[in-house]
């Protein structure tokens, strides 16, 4: 009997310690941001490649970070960056590919701006613009095959761009359930 009581007492003590550790100390203060915290999803993504030492795809949490991302990639030549063009492109596309070009005969290089390929945009969580997407890009969206992609393109050619998301229901083969399935991947 004595051993059972001792075992129960020990079990209660262990559970009390576990509860205290699990809850942690609460002082009523809000958690603070750390160096690697991200308060919101990225504003957009910049993919930097070409004549750079560190190519890659970088999240941009503020539109003013574009120049910093390019500097961080360490271009192999001086480049003239038109930040206004990059910012405007990023605001509309949310995913840019910047290719740094350093011609050997010139002192200063330049940047080619393009959109990140649709397959990579989907992986990064960037919506595909249904009014600008090609049939091949639409086929990458889960739930859209070659036939439905062609129907979307044909509808767009006959009726113009979609003005509202629910207009997609007018495309043959898209019902409410399919529209809900497509919403996370498409944007008007």
Secondary structure as UniProt FT lines:
FT   HELIX           2..23
FT   TURN            35..36
FT   STRAND          44..50
FT   STRAND          56..60
FT   HELIX           63..65
FT   HELIX           66..72
FT   STRAND          78..79
FT   HELIX           83..93
FT   STRAND          95..101
FT   TURN            104..105
FT   STRAND          108..115
FT   HELIX           118..124
FT   STRAND          128..129
FT   TURN            130..132
FT   HELIX           135..139
FT   TURN            142..143
FT   HELIX           146..159
FT   HELIX           165..170
FT   TURN            172..173
FT   HELIX           176..182
FT   TURN            183..185
FT   STRAND          186..187
//
